[in-house]
């Protein structure tokens, strides 16, 4: 088996919920990709220099990197676009994840993207659809994260939807583990978490913002990780 994350990947997409909430379902891109079309491209963050009078840099800093992920699919009989568009414009946000040809090698997962579509044609390939995912700021962590399906922790449920009222009793997430829960954390202060005996309890304060809000719960156990999206209604 390869030690590198190259080769023909499996790409999955999922439509995000309100406020960039994680997808509840994932769909595999069902068609072969055009050769060498799948790529993640970084754009280095803006460079800022603080120079002295003689022009030497006294201090340098960079802004955060920006990323795009793109891939192409040939149109053929019986194929429909895996993401619908209106002259290239796609409504809503999508998460995406990539598993390399060797699934034991880590891939990538991106929590939030804006997607655009370009239709093109050439003699060699015929009609093609090019999908570009512009990577957006996630609720927590890096824009591009390491992903390995063999290291995903099994939890039930995989997401929580709560009313706007405060819940001081707590909703439970059951964690399949043998060695105990190593850590659990929440990305938002209004959503608190605690763990005991394979159960994570999630409590929320009242949502008086008038808008839905979301938090990401990260659970680590047995060397595996699960992220549970919590969405609380605002009305």
C-alpha positions, 0 to 999 in steps of 0.5 A: 500500500502507498504511504502517500495521499496521491492517486484517484481520490473519493470526494464527498460533499454535504450541504451545510445547515444554518449558520454553516452547521455541519452536514447531516448527510454526505454524498459521494461524487458518483462519476470519474474525475477528469485526470489530474483535475482534483487539486487543493490550491493555497494562496499565501496570506498577505505579507506585512513588513515593518521596516526601519528607516534604511529599509530593512525589515524589523518585523514581518507577519503574514495573514492566514492562507486562503484555499480553493479546491477544484475538480472536473467531471465530464458530461455523459449520457445519464449524468447530472450535476452533483451540485445544481447551479444557476449559470455557475451560481450555487445556493448555500454552503457545502462541506467536502471531504477527500479520502485518498486512493489508499484509505489508510492514508489521511485525506482532508476535510473542509467544513465550509465552502462556497461553490461555483460551476463552470461549463466548458467544452473541448475536442478531447473531453467534450463538455465538462463541469468544473467545480470550484470550492472557495474555502470559508472560515470554519466554526473552529480549527483550521480551514483545511483539516486532516481526515481519516475515516478509519479514525472517526469515532462512532457517536449517536446522534451525529447532530443535535437540533434544539429549541431556543429555550435553555436546557439545563438538564442536557441532551446526551450523545452516546459514544462507542469507546472502550478506553474512555473519553479522552476529551470533549470541548465546545466551540461556543460558550453558550453550549457547555459539555461534560463527559462520563461513562461513555456519555457526553451531556450537552447543555445550552443557554436560552437563545435570545439572538433572534437567529439560529446559532450553532456550535461544534462539539469535538469528542476524542476517545480511543485515539479517534475523533468525532465532531457533533454539530449542535444547532439551536433555533432562534425563534 
